[in-house]
Structure formats: C-alpha cells, structure tokens
Amino acid sequence: MSARLSLSLFRSFEKVVFKPNVGHVRCMSQASAAEQYTKVSEDEKGIRTIQLNDPKKRNALSLKMLKTLHNNLTSGVDDLRAIILCSTGPVWSAGHDLKELTSKEGREYHRQVFDTCSEVMSLIQDLPIPVIASVSGLATAAGAQLVASCDIAIAAQSARFATPGVSVGLFCSTPAVAVGRAVPRKVAMEMLFTGHPITAQDALLHGLVSRVVPDHQLEEETQRIADRICETSREVVAIGKATFYAQMNLERKEAYRLTSAVMVENLSLEDGQEGIKAFIEKRKPTWSHRNQKVH
C-alpha cells in the first residue's frame, strides 16, 4: 500500500484513538427488569463486574439479556479501568434462547436478535478498556462467541466450550466469526461441524482462552489480572487496545506503518513521557490518565 494510504489510515485511526475524554455518568442503578438478567458491581479501582444472572435459562443470551449487556458495557465507562464478565450457575452461557428463534417470532425479531448480538460482540473490542471473561462451567454457541470476543479469557479447569448449533439445525455462523478468529481454522471447523465440546486445556492450547486455573482460584486470578491493568495508564491501554485490533486487519507492512505512527503519537502523550521518566529515575510512574500531549 502507498505511503499516502498509510497516512490516510492513520489520520482516520487517530480521530478514534486520540480523541479527548468526554463526560461520564457513574450511576450504576439498573431498571428492575434488567436486574434479573445481570448483576453489576464496581469497585474503587474502576473494575466493573458484570455477572450473567439468569441461571434458570442457563444464562441464555436472549434479546433482553443482550440489551442489558449492551447497557452494562456502555453506561458510565469513562472512568473504568477494566470489565469482568462472569456468571451465576453451572452454565456460563448456553448461547441464544432457542425459544426466541421459532417461526412464531418471525424474521424481523430474529434479525433483531442477531444484529443486537453482533453489536454487543463488536462493542467489547471497541471499548477503550480491557474486557475479561471469567469462565466457569459450560459456554456454548453465542456463549462461546462471547468468550472469544473478550480481550482476555480466564477459564476454570472444569470449563467447557462448544458450538453445537449444527445439532439443532442452526449452524453457529455468527459464533464462528469470533471463534474462528481466536482458534486455528481446522479446530474451529471441527467444533462447528461436530458440536463436540472442548476442554479448558484444549481451549488454552488453541488460543480460545488466556489461561486455565483450578476452579477455586478463578475469581482470585481474574481479579489479579484486573488489578494489574489498574496499575497502568488508562489512556495508554486504550491506545494499545485500539491499535492492536486495527493492525490485525492489515497487511504486515501496512500494520508496521500504522503502529510506528501510533507509537510516535503515544510518546507525545503526557503519560508516555511520564512512564519513561519514571523508569530512568527509578521510581513508580504517576499516571494522569489524560489524553494530553506534551510535544
């Protein structure tokens, strides 16, 4: 690609990554109708925990659940440092609610379900903060898609993952988007064609999850990673996350052009210089978390 295209791409990217922070709302109250689908908490460090909370329906990603998740992921996030997704019950998420996918509901309703789901999955990677899946139990179909869409995924030893839609006559085409980008193609195709679940260790081997821990250590390990993220600059993490996903879709040389330009811009930020000065001076950095350029 030409240098002109590379510059044009960076300028478009810059508008998204290096934009000033906007005002935020930290109110965490949820409508009573939404509370049955998720439980949301937030600590003083800025770590929000979203717990899928519909165990009777195996935490199915119904349209109402998806809309609730969308709200949980977007409301008052400007001061957050990380989001943890976890669940209640033995099934992390069974994917879509099949009762919503009958002919009785109709094509328009079905379109709304899948459009909303795709929007939520894309939103996770578009957020400026890391989203961590903390997985216990079984994650199937759109549930596995949700895990694959997260930036980091920590799995309990007993966790299982599957895309079993083919067994009920509905191929997991939308879950395949996220799963197929997380694991090797032939592994994804075997999961999709057979519907057979894979273990947490196999998920780790193939890249669907970041690490596997004993069941009783899942919450502690997830919190440890979230706490570590909180020790870094929010602004630098936001730049890094956006850049990572942007460059993954580019040809190698173009990816290097983009990331080189972003690193130069990163160095011009207040926190970019603070981190380097702190390293040279052998002290801990004091982050401003601001999108403020110093040169």
Backbone as numpy.savetxt, mean C-alpha at the origin, in Angstrom:
# Nx Ny Nz CAx CAy CAz Cx Cy Cz
14.92 6.96 -25.24 14.09 8.15 -25.24 14.96 9.40 -25.24
14.45 10.47 -25.77 15.24 11.69 -25.90 15.38 12.40 -24.57
16.40 13.25 -24.49 16.60 14.06 -23.28 15.42 14.99 -23.06
14.82 15.47 -24.16 13.67 16.36 -24.04 12.50 15.64 -23.38
12.29 14.37 -23.78 11.21 13.60 -23.17 11.50 13.36 -21.70
12.77 13.07 -21.40 13.15 12.84 -20.01 12.86 14.07 -19.16
13.21 15.24 -19.65 12.97 16.48 -18.92 11.48 16.72 -18.74
10.74 16.47 -19.81 9.29 16.65 -19.75 8.67 15.71 -18.72
9.15 14.47 -18.70 8.65 13.50 -17.73 8.95 13.95 -16.32
10.19 14.43 -16.10 10.56 14.86 -14.75 9.71 16.04 -14.30
9.47 17.00 -15.20 8.68 18.17 -14.82 7.26 17.79 -14.45
6.70 16.82 -15.18 5.36 16.35 -14.83 5.40 15.66 -13.48
6.45 14.86 -13.26 6.60 14.14 -12.01 6.84 15.10 -10.86
7.60 16.15 -11.11 7.95 17.13 -10.07 6.71 17.79 -9.51
5.72 18.04 -10.36 4.50 18.70 -9.90 3.78 17.87 -8.86
3.93 16.54 -8.97 3.27 15.64 -8.03 4.10 15.45 -6.77
5.40 15.21 -6.93 6.25 14.84 -5.81 6.68 16.03 -4.97
7.01 17.15 -5.61 7.58 18.28 -4.89 6.56 19.40 -4.66
5.30 19.02 -4.52 4.27 20.03 -4.28 4.21 20.34 -2.78
3.82 21.56 -2.40 3.74 21.91 -0.98 2.66 21.10 -0.28
2.84 20.89 1.02 1.82 20.21 1.79 0.58 21.09 1.91
-0.58 20.44 1.94 -1.82 21.17 2.10 -2.34 20.95 3.50
-3.39 21.69 3.84 -3.97 21.57 5.17 -4.52 20.19 5.41
-4.68 19.83 6.69 -5.12 18.48 6.99 -6.22 18.51 8.03
-6.94 17.41 8.12 -7.97 17.22 9.13 -7.61 15.97 9.90
-7.50 16.06 11.19 -7.05 14.92 11.99 -8.21 14.25 12.70
-9.41 14.65 12.40 -10.58 14.02 13.01 -10.69 12.57 12.55
-10.75 11.63 13.48 -10.78 10.22 13.14 -12.16 9.61 13.38
-13.17 10.45 13.62 -14.50 9.91 13.84 -15.03 9.28 12.57
-15.71 8.15 12.70 -16.28 7.44 11.57 -17.78 7.36 11.76
-18.51 7.38 10.66 -19.95 7.20 10.73 -20.24 5.82 11.30
-21.34 5.70 12.06 -21.64 4.44 12.71 -21.76 3.30 11.72
-22.24 3.60 10.50 -22.38 2.56 9.49 -21.04 2.04 9.03
-20.01 2.90 9.11 -18.69 2.50 8.65 -17.94 1.71 9.71
-18.28 1.93 10.99 -17.52 1.33 12.07 -17.57 -0.20 12.06
-18.64 -0.75 11.52 -18.74 -2.20 11.51 -17.78 -2.83 10.50
-17.32 -2.05 9.54 -16.42 -2.59 8.51 -14.95 -2.46 8.89
-14.58 -1.39 9.55 -13.19 -1.20 9.98 -13.14 -0.57 11.36
-12.02 -0.81 12.03 -11.69 -0.09 13.25 -10.42 0.69 12.97
-10.43 1.98 13.29 -9.30 2.84 12.97 -8.75 3.48 14.24
-7.44 3.40 14.39 -6.78 4.05 15.51 -5.53 4.76 14.99
-5.04 5.70 15.79 -3.87 6.46 15.38 -3.05 6.81 16.61
-1.74 6.58 16.57 -0.93 6.88 17.74 -0.25 8.23 17.60
0.51 8.61 18.64 1.11 9.94 18.68 2.24 10.10 17.66
2.76 8.99 17.14 3.82 9.06 16.14 3.29 9.33 14.74
1.99 9.17 14.56 1.41 9.34 13.24 1.23 8.03 12.49
1.14 6.92 13.23 0.89 5.62 12.62 -0.59 5.31 12.74
-1.25 5.18 11.63 -2.67 4.85 11.61 -2.83 3.34 11.37
-3.63 2.70 12.18 -3.93 1.29 12.01 -5.37 1.14 11.56
-5.55 0.50 10.42 -6.88 0.23 9.87 -7.11 -1.27 9.97
-8.08 -1.66 10.78 -8.35 -3.08 11.00 -9.64 -3.47 10.30
-9.55 -4.39 9.34 -10.75 -4.92 8.70 -11.56 -5.62 9.78
-12.85 -5.29 9.88 -13.60 -5.71 11.06 -14.99 -6.25 10.69
-15.01 -7.16 9.75 -16.26 -7.82 9.38 -16.03 -9.33 9.31
-15.59 -9.93 10.44 -15.18 -11.34 10.43 -16.30 -12.30 10.05
-17.55 -11.95 10.33 -18.66 -12.85 9.97 -18.74 -13.06 8.46
-18.30 -12.05 7.70 -18.26 -12.17 6.25 -16.82 -12.36 5.76
-15.96 -12.82 6.66 -14.55 -13.08 6.34 -13.85 -11.83 5.79
-14.25 -10.71 6.34 -13.66 -9.42 5.94 -13.70 -9.24 4.42
-14.83 -9.62 3.85 -15.00 -9.50 2.40 -14.93 -8.04 1.98
-14.35 -7.81 0.80 -14.23 -6.45 0.27 -15.49 -6.11 -0.51
-16.57 -5.97 0.25 -17.84 -5.52 -0.33 -17.69 -4.08 -0.78
-18.68 -3.59 -1.50 -18.61 -2.20 -1.95 -18.55 -1.26 -0.75
-19.31 -1.54 0.30 -19.29 -0.69 1.49 -17.93 -0.77 2.19
-17.36 -1.96 2.24 -16.04 -2.09 2.84 -15.01 -1.30 2.04
-15.08 -1.41 0.72 -14.12 -0.69 -0.13 -14.25 0.81 0.03
-15.48 1.30 0.10 -15.69 2.74 0.28 -15.19 3.19 1.65
-15.40 2.34 2.65 -14.89 2.66 3.99 -13.36 2.71 3.99
-12.74 1.73 3.35 -11.28 1.72 3.24 -10.77 2.96 2.54
-11.44 3.35 1.47 -11.03 4.55 0.73 -11.05 5.76 1.66
-12.08 5.88 2.44 -12.18 7.00 3.39 -11.09 6.91 4.45
-10.86 5.71 4.98 -9.82 5.53 6.00 -8.43 5.87 5.48
-8.20 5.62 4.20 -6.88 5.85 3.60 -6.65 7.30 3.21
-7.70 8.06 3.06 -7.55 9.42 2.54 -7.88 10.52 3.54
-8.60 10.22 4.61 -9.02 11.27 5.55 -7.88 11.66 6.48
-7.52 12.94 6.45 -6.54 13.47 7.40 -5.19 12.77 7.39
-4.62 12.56 6.21 -3.36 11.81 6.11 -2.12 12.71 6.08
-2.29 14.00 6.04 -1.15 14.88 5.78 -0.07 14.84 6.86
-0.43 14.47 8.08 0.57 14.37 9.14 0.89 12.92 9.50
0.32 11.99 8.80 0.60 10.59 9.09 1.99 10.20 8.60
2.57 9.18 9.23 3.88 8.68 8.83 3.79 7.31 8.19
2.78 6.52 8.58 2.61 5.18 8.02 1.19 4.71 8.30
0.74 3.76 7.50 -0.56 3.12 7.70 -0.34 1.62 7.77
-0.97 0.99 8.77 -0.93 -0.47 8.92 -2.32 -1.02 8.60
-2.39 -2.01 7.73 -3.63 -2.71 7.43 -3.58 -4.09 8.09
-4.54 -4.36 8.95 -4.62 -5.67 9.59 -6.08 -6.11 9.60
-6.40 -7.18 10.32 -7.78 -7.67 10.28 -8.16 -8.36 11.57
-9.46 -8.58 11.72 -10.02 -9.33 12.83 -10.48 -10.69 12.32
-10.22 -11.74 13.08 -10.72 -13.05 12.71 -9.71 -13.90 11.97
-10.07 -15.16 11.68 -9.13 -16.11 11.07 -8.87 -15.89 9.58
-9.72 -15.10 8.93 -9.53 -14.81 7.51 -9.15 -13.34 7.37
-7.98 -13.07 6.82 -7.54 -11.68 6.67 -8.50 -10.95 5.74
-8.75 -11.50 4.58 -9.82 -11.02 3.69 -10.06 -12.08 2.62
-11.36 -12.38 2.43 -11.75 -13.39 1.44 -11.99 -12.78 0.07
-11.67 -11.50 -0.10 -11.89 -10.87 -1.40 -13.30 -10.34 -1.54
-13.77 -10.22 -2.76 -15.08 -9.64 -2.99 -16.19 -10.48 -2.36
-17.28 -9.81 -2.02 -18.47 -10.47 -1.51 -19.24 -11.04 -2.70
-19.22 -12.36 -2.86 -19.83 -12.97 -4.05 -21.33 -12.72 -4.12
-21.96 -12.45 -3.00 -23.41 -12.15 -3.02 -23.70 -10.85 -3.75
-22.69 -9.99 -3.87 -22.85 -8.74 -4.62 -22.62 -8.93 -6.12
-22.16 -10.11 -6.50 -21.74 -10.32 -7.89 -22.70 -11.20 -8.67
-23.94 -11.34 -8.20 -24.95 -12.10 -8.92 -25.64 -11.20 -9.94
-26.38 -11.82 -10.88 -27.10 -11.07 -11.91 -28.13 -10.13 -11.30
-28.59 -10.47 -10.12 -29.59 -9.64 -9.45 -29.11 -8.21 -9.26
-27.81 -8.04 -8.99 -27.27 -6.70 -8.75 -27.08 -5.92 -10.05
-26.78 -6.60 -11.14 -26.69 -5.93 -12.44 -25.30 -5.43 -12.79
-25.10 -5.16 -14.07 -23.79 -4.78 -14.59 -23.27 -3.47 -14.01
-24.14 -2.49 -13.84 -23.68 -1.19 -13.34 -23.15 -1.31 -11.91
-23.84 -2.11 -11.11 -23.37 -2.32 -9.74 -22.03 -3.06 -9.75
-21.94 -4.07 -10.60 -20.69 -4.82 -10.72 -19.54 -3.91 -11.16
-19.83 -3.04 -12.10 -18.80 -2.11 -12.58 -18.35 -1.19 -11.43
-19.30 -0.76 -10.62 -18.96 0.11 -9.50 -18.06 -0.62 -8.49
-18.36 -1.89 -8.25 -17.55 -2.69 -7.32 -16.10 -2.75 -7.79
-15.90 -3.12 -9.05 -14.53 -3.31 -9.54 -13.81 -1.99 -9.76
-14.54 -0.96 -10.16 -13.91 0.35 -10.31 -13.46 0.89 -8.95
-14.30 0.71 -7.93 -13.94 1.18 -6.60 -12.76 0.40 -6.05
-12.77 -0.91 -6.27 -11.66 -1.74 -5.82 -10.35 -1.31 -6.48
-10.38 -1.11 -7.78 -9.17 -0.69 -8.49 -8.68 0.65 -7.99
-9.63 1.53 -7.66 -9.25 2.85 -7.15 -8.55 2.74 -5.80
-9.07 1.87 -4.93 -8.46 1.69 -3.61 -7.06 1.10 -3.73
-6.91 0.09 -4.59 -5.61 -0.55 -4.77 -4.57 0.44 -5.32
-4.98 1.24 -6.27 -4.07 2.24 -6.85 -3.75 3.33 -5.83
-4.75 3.70 -5.04 -4.57 4.74 -4.03 -3.45 4.39 -3.06
-3.37 3.13 -2.67 -2.36 2.70 -1.70 -0.96 3.07 -2.17
-0.68 2.85 -3.44 0.65 3.16 -3.96 0.81 4.63 -4.32
-0.30 5.36 -4.42 -0.22 6.79 -4.71 -0.08 7.64 -3.45
-0.38 7.07 -2.29 -0.24 7.82 -1.05 1.22 8.18 -0.79
1.48 9.31 -0.14 2.87 9.73 0.10 3.52 9.04 1.29
2.80 8.13 1.94 3.34 7.43 3.11 3.29 5.93 2.88
4.17 5.17 3.52 4.16 3.72 3.36 2.91 3.09 3.95
2.40 2.07 3.25 1.27 1.29 3.73 1.76 -0.14 3.94
1.56 -0.64 5.16 2.09 -1.94 5.56 0.94 -2.91 5.80
0.94 -4.04 5.11 -0.04 -5.09 5.38 0.51 -5.99 6.47
-0.30 -6.24 7.49 0.07 -7.15 8.58 -0.90 -8.32 8.50
-0.43 -9.43 7.94 -1.34 -10.49 7.48 -1.30 -11.72 8.37
-2.45 -12.05 8.91 -2.63 -13.31 9.62 -3.81 -14.02 8.98
-3.77 -15.35 8.93 -4.88 -16.08 8.34 -4.80 -16.14 6.82
-5.96 -16.20 6.20 -6.06 -16.43 4.76 -6.40 -15.14 4.01
-5.65 -14.85 2.97 -5.94 -13.69 2.10 -6.16 -14.23 0.70
-7.39 -14.12 0.20 -7.71 -14.70 -1.10 -8.28 -13.66 -2.06
-8.08 -13.92 -3.36 -8.64 -13.09 -4.44 -8.30 -11.62 -4.21
-9.32 -10.74 -4.08 -9.04 -9.32 -3.86 -8.34 -9.09 -2.53
-8.44 -10.04 -1.59 -7.68 -9.94 -0.35 -6.19 -10.09 -0.60
-5.83 -11.04 -1.47 -4.42 -11.19 -1.88 -3.99 -9.98 -2.69
-4.91 -9.44 -3.48 -4.63 -8.22 -4.25 -4.30 -7.06 -3.33
-5.03 -6.96 -2.24 -4.80 -5.88 -1.27 -3.41 -6.02 -0.64
-3.02 -7.24 -0.31 -1.68 -7.48 0.24 -0.62 -7.08 -0.78
-0.80 -7.54 -2.02 0.18 -7.26 -3.08 0.28 -5.78 -3.40
-0.77 -5.03 -3.15 -0.78 -3.60 -3.46 -0.05 -2.77 -2.41
0.11 -3.32 -1.20 0.77 -2.58 -0.13 2.27 -2.46 -0.40
2.88 -1.43 0.18 4.31 -1.19 -0.02 5.16 -2.24 0.68
4.71 -2.66 1.84 5.39 -3.67 2.65 4.33 -4.65 3.13
4.67 -5.92 3.23 3.73 -6.91 3.75 4.46 -7.84 4.71
3.98 -7.90 5.95 4.52 -8.80 6.96 3.48 -9.90 7.19
3.91 -11.15 7.09 2.97 -12.27 7.21 3.29 -13.12 8.42
2.23 -13.57 9.09 2.40 -14.57 10.13 2.73 -15.90 9.47
3.40 -16.76 10.22 3.80 -18.06 9.69 2.60 -18.85 9.16
1.45 -18.69 9.78 0.26 -19.46 9.41 -0.53 -18.84 8.25
-0.11 -17.69 7.76 -0.86 -17.01 6.70 -0.83 -17.82 5.40
-1.88 -17.68 4.60 -1.97 -18.32 3.30 -2.52 -17.32 2.29
-2.17 -17.53 1.03 -2.56 -16.59 -0.03 -3.05 -17.38 -1.24
-4.15 -16.90 -1.86 -4.68 -17.62 -3.01 -5.48 -16.68 -3.91
-5.56 -17.08 -5.17 -6.44 -16.38 -6.13 -7.37 -17.44 -6.72
-8.41 -17.85 -5.99 -9.21 -19.01 -6.34 -10.45 -18.73 -7.19
-10.51 -17.53 -7.79 -11.71 -17.18 -8.54 -12.08 -18.18 -9.62
-11.07 -18.80 -10.24 -11.33 -19.76 -11.31 -12.23 -20.90 -10.82
-12.19 -21.22 -9.55 -12.97 -22.33 -9.01 -14.46 -22.00 -8.94
-14.81 -20.71 -8.94 -16.23 -20.32 -8.91 -16.66 -19.66 -10.21
-15.82 -19.80 -11.23 -16.19 -19.28 -12.55 -15.90 -17.81 -12.77
-15.13 -17.20 -11.87 -14.78 -15.79 -12.04 -13.27 -15.64 -11.91
-12.59 -15.60 -13.04 -11.13 -15.52 -13.04 -10.68 -14.25 -12.31
-9.63 -14.38 -11.52 -9.13 -13.25 -10.72 -8.33 -12.28 -11.58
-8.98 -11.64 -12.52 -8.28 -10.77 -13.46 -7.76 -9.50 -12.80
-8.57 -8.87 -11.95 -8.07 -7.66 -11.29 -7.05 -7.99 -10.19
-7.23 -9.03 -9.38 -6.15 -9.40 -8.46 -4.85 -9.71 -9.19
-4.95 -10.22 -10.42 -3.75 -10.57 -11.19 -2.90 -9.36 -11.49
-3.49 -8.17 -11.52 -2.71 -6.96 -11.79 -1.68 -6.74 -10.69
-2.13 -6.81 -9.44 -1.21 -6.59 -8.31 -0.34 -7.81 -8.05
-0.95 -8.99 -8.04 -0.19 -10.21 -7.76 0.85 -10.45 -8.84
0.47 -10.23 -10.10 1.38 -10.44 -11.21 2.54 -9.46 -11.26
2.42 -8.36 -10.56 3.52 -7.40 -10.45 4.37 -7.65 -9.21
3.92 -8.55 -8.36 4.65 -8.84 -7.13 5.43 -10.15 -7.19
4.93 -11.12 -7.95 5.57 -12.44 -8.02 5.95 -12.74 -9.47
6.85 -13.70 -9.68 7.20 -14.08 -11.05 5.97 -14.54 -11.84
6.01 -14.34 -13.14 4.85 -14.60 -13.99 4.34 -16.04 -13.86
5.21 -17.00 -13.88 4.76 -18.39 -13.85 4.17 -18.78 -12.49
4.66 -18.17 -11.45 4.07 -18.39 -10.13 2.67 -17.79 -10.09
2.53 -16.58 -10.62 1.22 -15.94 -10.68 0.23 -16.78 -11.49
0.69 -17.28 -12.64 -0.21 -18.06 -13.50 -0.64 -19.35 -12.83
0.26 -19.99 -12.10 -0.14 -21.20 -11.38 -1.19 -20.88 -10.32
-0.97 -19.80 -9.58 -1.96 -19.40 -8.58 -3.31 -19.11 -9.23
-3.28 -18.43 -10.37 -4.52 -18.02 -11.04 -5.24 -19.19 -11.70
-4.48 -20.12 -12.30 -5.10 -21.24 -13.02 -5.60 -22.35 -12.10
-4.93 -22.52 -10.95 -5.32 -23.62 -10.06 -6.15 -23.15 -8.87
-5.93 -21.91 -8.43 -6.60 -21.43 -7.24 -6.02 -21.97 -5.95
-4.97 -22.78 -6.06 -4.38 -23.37 -4.86 -3.67 -22.31 -4.02
-3.82 -22.38 -2.70 -3.14 -21.41 -1.83 -1.66 -21.69 -1.73
-0.90 -20.65 -1.46 0.52 -20.79 -1.18 0.77 -20.41 0.28
1.81 -20.97 0.84 2.14 -20.70 2.24 2.80 -19.33 2.37
2.94 -18.91 3.61 3.63 -17.65 3.88 5.08 -17.73 3.42
5.71 -18.87 3.62 7.11 -19.02 3.21 7.24 -18.96 1.69
6.30 -19.57 0.97 6.33 -19.48 -0.49 6.06 -18.05 -0.95
5.15 -17.37 -0.24 4.87 -15.96 -0.57 6.12 -15.11 -0.39
6.90 -15.42 0.65 8.16 -14.71 0.88 9.18 -15.04 -0.21
9.27 -16.32 -0.55 10.21 -16.76 -1.57 9.97 -16.06 -2.90
8.69 -15.86 -3.23 8.34 -15.31 -4.54 8.11 -13.79 -4.53
8.19 -13.15 -3.36 8.12 -11.70 -3.31 6.76 -11.10 -3.04
5.78 -11.93 -2.66 4.46 -11.38 -2.35 4.46 -10.68 -1.00
5.30 -11.15 -0.08 5.42 -10.50 1.23 6.89 -10.17 1.49
7.11 -9.27 2.45 8.46 -8.80 2.77 9.18 -9.72 3.73
8.43 -10.24 4.70 9.02 -11.14 5.68 7.94 -11.96 6.36
8.36 -13.07 6.96 7.46 -13.97 7.68 7.95 -14.09 9.11
7.02 -14.02 10.06 7.38 -14.11 11.47 6.44 -15.08 12.17
6.85 -15.61 13.32 5.92 -16.43 14.11 4.65 -15.66 14.40
3.54 -16.36 14.47 2.25 -15.69 14.62 2.22 -14.71 15.78
2.80 -15.09 16.90 2.72 -14.24 18.09 3.61 -12.99 17.98
4.47 -12.93 16.96 5.34 -11.77 16.79 4.87 -10.82 15.69
3.75 -11.14 15.05 3.31 -10.35 13.89 3.08 -8.88 14.25
2.31 -8.62 15.27 2.00 -7.24 15.64 3.26 -6.48 16.04
4.12 -7.13 16.81 5.36 -6.49 17.28 6.27 -6.14 16.10
6.43 -7.08 15.15 7.32 -6.84 14.02 6.77 -5.75 13.11
5.46 -5.76 12.90 4.85 -4.72 12.07 5.04 -3.34 12.70
4.85 -3.27 14.01 5.03 -2.01 14.71 6.47 -1.54 14.66
7.41 -2.49 14.75 8.83 -2.14 14.70 9.18 -1.47 13.37
8.67 -2.00 12.30 8.95 -1.42 10.98 8.30 -0.05 10.85
7.06 0.08 11.31 6.39 1.37 11.26 7.13 2.41 12.10
7.61 1.99 13.27 8.36 2.91 14.14 9.64 3.38 13.46
10.31 2.47 12.75 11.54 2.85 12.05 11.25 3.89 10.98
10.15 3.73 10.27 9.77 4.70 9.24 9.57 6.08 9.87
9.03 6.10 11.08 8.77 7.37 11.77 10.06 8.10 12.14
11.19 7.42 12.12 12.47 8.05 12.45 13.06 8.81 11.27
12.45 8.69 10.10 12.97 9.31 8.88 12.16 10.56 8.53
12.60 11.26 7.51 11.90 12.46 7.05 10.68 12.06 6.23
9.53 12.58 6.61 8.30 12.27 5.87 8.41 12.73 4.43
8.98 13.89 4.22 9.08 14.45 2.88 10.00 13.61 1.99
11.11 13.16 2.55 12.04 12.34 1.78 11.42 10.99 1.45
10.71 10.40 2.39 10.02 9.13 2.13 8.97 9.30 1.04
8.24 10.40 1.06 7.22 10.65 0.05 7.85 10.74 -1.34
8.96 11.44 -1.43 9.67 11.56 -2.71 10.15 10.18 -3.17
10.74 9.44 -2.23 11.27 8.13 -2.57 10.22 7.16 -3.03
9.08 7.15 -2.35 8.00 6.23 -2.74 7.47 6.55 -4.12
7.18 7.82 -4.36 6.65 8.22 -5.67 7.64 7.92 -6.79
8.91 8.19 -6.51 9.94 7.95 -7.52 10.09 6.47 -7.82
10.06 5.65 -6.78 10.20 4.21 -6.97 9.15 3.68 -7.93
7.88 4.00 -7.68 6.82 3.47 -8.53 6.87 4.07 -9.93
7.28 5.33 -10.04 7.37 5.96 -11.36 8.45 5.30 -12.21
9.62 5.05 -11.63 10.73 4.51 -12.41 10.51 3.04 -12.78
9.71 2.33 -12.02 9.46 0.92 -12.32 8.78 0.73 -13.67
8.08 1.75 -14.13 7.35 1.65 -15.40 8.16 2.16 -16.58
9.43 2.53 -16.34 10.25 3.13 -17.39 11.32 2.17 -17.89
11.77 2.41 -19.10 12.95 1.73 -19.63 14.15 2.14 -18.77
15.16 1.25 -18.66 16.23 1.45 -17.70 16.92 2.80 -17.81
17.31 3.20 -19.02 18.02 4.47 -19.17 17.14 5.64 -18.77
15.86 5.56 -19.14 14.94 6.63 -18.77 14.72 6.66 -17.26
14.71 5.47 -16.65 14.56 5.40 -15.20 15.75 6.07 -14.51
16.95 5.86 -15.03 18.12 6.52 -14.44 18.08 8.03 -14.64
17.59 8.48 -15.79 17.47 9.93 -16.00 16.51 10.54 -14.98
15.37 9.88 -14.81 14.38 10.39 -13.87 14.93 10.40 -12.45
15.48 9.27 -12.01 15.92 9.18 -10.62 17.13 10.08 -10.33
17.99 10.28 -11.32 19.11 11.21 -11.13 18.60 12.62 -10.91
17.60 13.02 -11.71 17.02 14.36 -11.56 16.33 14.50 -10.21
15.65 13.45 -9.78 14.96 13.50 -8.49 15.96 13.60 -7.34
17.07 12.89 -7.43 18.06 12.96 -6.36 18.67 14.35 -6.24
18.87 15.02 -7.37 19.36 16.41 -7.33 18.34 17.29 -6.61
17.05 17.09 -6.93 16.01 17.87 -6.27 15.93 17.51 -4.78
16.09 16.24 -4.46 16.08 15.79 -3.06 17.18 16.51 -2.26
18.36 16.66 -2.88 19.46 17.34 -2.21 19.17 18.82 -1.95
18.28 19.39 -2.73 17.95 20.80 -2.55 16.95 21.03 -1.42
16.38 19.94 -0.90 15.41 20.07 0.18 16.10 20.31 1.52
15.40 20.98 2.41 15.91 21.24 3.75 16.30 19.94 4.45
15.46 18.93 4.39 15.76 17.66 5.05 16.87 16.90 4.34
17.00 17.09 3.04 18.10 16.46 2.32 19.45 16.95 2.82
19.58 18.24 3.05 20.82 18.80 3.56 21.00 18.52 5.05
19.89 18.51 5.79 19.98 18.25 7.23 20.53 16.86 7.49
20.07 15.87 6.74 20.55 14.51 6.94 22.03 14.37 6.68
22.52 15.01 5.63 23.94 14.93 5.29 24.79 15.67 6.33
24.32 16.84 6.75 25.05 17.59 7.78 25.12 16.80 9.09
24.00 16.16 9.44 23.97 15.38 10.68 24.95 14.21 10.62
25.04 13.57 9.46 25.98 12.46 9.29 27.42 12.95 9.45
27.74 14.07 8.81 29.10 14.60 8.89 29.44 15.03 10.31
28.44 15.60 11.00 28.66 16.11 12.35 28.46 15.04 13.43
28.15 13.80 12.99 27.98 12.66 13.90 26.90 12.93 14.95
25.76 13.35 14.48 24.60 13.59 15.36 23.34 13.08 14.68
22.28 13.00 15.44 21.00 12.60 14.87 20.39 13.78 14.12
19.81 13.54 12.96 19.19 14.65 12.22 17.91 15.14 12.89
17.64 16.40 12.70 16.38 16.99 13.17 15.55 17.31 11.94
14.58 16.48 11.66 13.82 16.63 10.42 12.76 17.71 10.54
12.58 18.46 9.47 11.50 19.46 9.42 10.23 18.87 8.84
10.38 17.80 8.03 9.27 17.15 7.33 8.56 18.10 6.37
9.29 19.15 5.96 8.69 20.15 5.07 9.21 20.04 3.64
8.39 20.46 2.73 8.82 20.54 1.32 9.43 21.93 1.12
10.61 22.12 1.70 11.27 23.42 1.70 12.64 23.29 1.04
12.88 24.05 -0.03 14.17 23.98 -0.70 15.13 25.01 -0.11
16.40 24.62 0.00 17.42 25.51 0.54 18.37 26.00 -0.53
18.32 25.42 -1.70 19.09 25.93 -2.82 18.45 25.48 -4.14
